[in-house]
Amino acid sequence: MTTATPERSVRLPRLPRPSRPAPTAHTAQPAVRRTTWLGSLREALDRPLTTYYLLLGASALLLTIGLVMVLSASSVFSYRATGDSYTIVRRQLVWVVVGLPCAWVASRVSHRWIRRLAYPAFSVSLVLLLLTAFMGVERNGNTNWLALGPLVIQPSEIAKLSLVVWAAHIYANKDRRLRSLHQVMVPVVPGMLLATGLVIVGRDLGTALIMFAILIGMLWVVGAPARLFVLSSMLIGVLVLALAATDTERLARITTFVDPFQDFHGTGWQPAHGLYAMSSGGIFGQGIGASQQKWGALPEAHTDFIFAVLGEELGLVGTLLVIVLFLTIAFSALRIARHTEDPFVRYASFGVIVWLIGQMIINVGMVLALLPVIGIPLPLVSYGGSSLLPTLAALGLLVGFARREPAAARALAQRKKLRSAGLSARR
């Protein structure tokens, strides 16, 4: 009988580990998340309170720039007229002090109350425009001012805001019936044309163009057919030619704006000196207070042509900053209109931005001699309470719309809770 001998374990020789190839440009590397400036910008824009802060910041900066430029542009005129260089800027400060609470109230009032005021505000605006057309005060060839005792106002500026709210209220009620042309037209188009006609009676062509732009913008946002815009463009062209042909001064302004130097001592005086101011500013400007055109060569330096003084003193950088701030407000309003589910908010936001951006474009084009001089102030920057108060109220509405967005409302509520918790902990 044989016994089995135990088998010896055989150790195999250890093989060397294969060396890893050195990383090359073609070797796949693990994905690394890199944050670029574009990604950071998108992340910031996606935050719930971005629209709210953009509106507040851009509006506050424009209002501050406006006060500084009114002080600079009006100092010489104010001293010659009253003996005090600060008279006009003090008046503007009073309007700002009155307008900021109005903007705050507009941002806090609920949509229901705003919509309840739509028809009363529209009716009051029509009455004021009617009184202005037949009992108005004439200034610079236009009967667009109304004297209410010691207070002289420009009702057409107030009418812009009331028309936007009124049209947005009606279209919000008809939101599901706007496929019908009749529902789109009645009563918004006749009502806004009536208000525009009353402004034209007062010979204020610039404000009439802004009101017509608001009407076109509202029709576009509710989806009116394209043929309506073609007819509207033809109508406004015929109307402008008719108004120009019946007024020699207006005709001269329209025909000389392309080359204001051909009638330098006549109708081209104001646009020519506006171009002088813009060209002498250079890139960084002459400095605040260093404008030469405001010493009498440039008429309406603190109102309609304040952008020229701004260009002379702050240069290309200052003018581009103002335009970017307006575009920031437009971007914020369009975000509100795009993201909201409330049709009134959508239509009102779009109407306000058509009004403000349209007026800015006309004013800047007028100063740059790209458009005729038709007497349109620059919103938030030019002097004048009749223009400033409705503008601040409209911006207050936009801020209120931004605050009430669901994500923004939750973020503000959470922030309020954290502040309350922090105060209670300190106590």
Buried (B, 14 or more C-beta within 10 A) or exposed (E): EEEEEEEEEEEEEEEEEEEEEEEEEEEEEEEEEEEEEEEEEEEEEEEBBBBBBBBBBBBBBBBEBBBBBBBBBBBBBBBEEEEEBBBBBEBBBEBBEEBBEBBBEBBEBEBEEBBEBBBEBBEBBBEBBBBBBEEBBEEBEBBBBBEEEEEBBBBBBBBBBBBBBBBBBBBBBBBEEBEEEEBBEEEBBEBBBEBBBBBBBBBBBBBBBBBBBBBBBBBBBBEBEEEBEEEBEEEBEEBBEEBBEEBEEBBBBBBBBEEBEEBBEEBBBBBBBBBBBBEBBEEEBBEBEEBBBBEEBBBBBBBBBBBBBBBBBBBBEBBEBBBEBBEBBBBBBBBBBEBBEBBBBBBBBBBBBBBBBBBBBBBBBBBBBEBBBBBBBBBBBBBBBBBBBBBBBBBBBBBBBBBBBEEBBEBBEEEEEEEEEEEEEEE
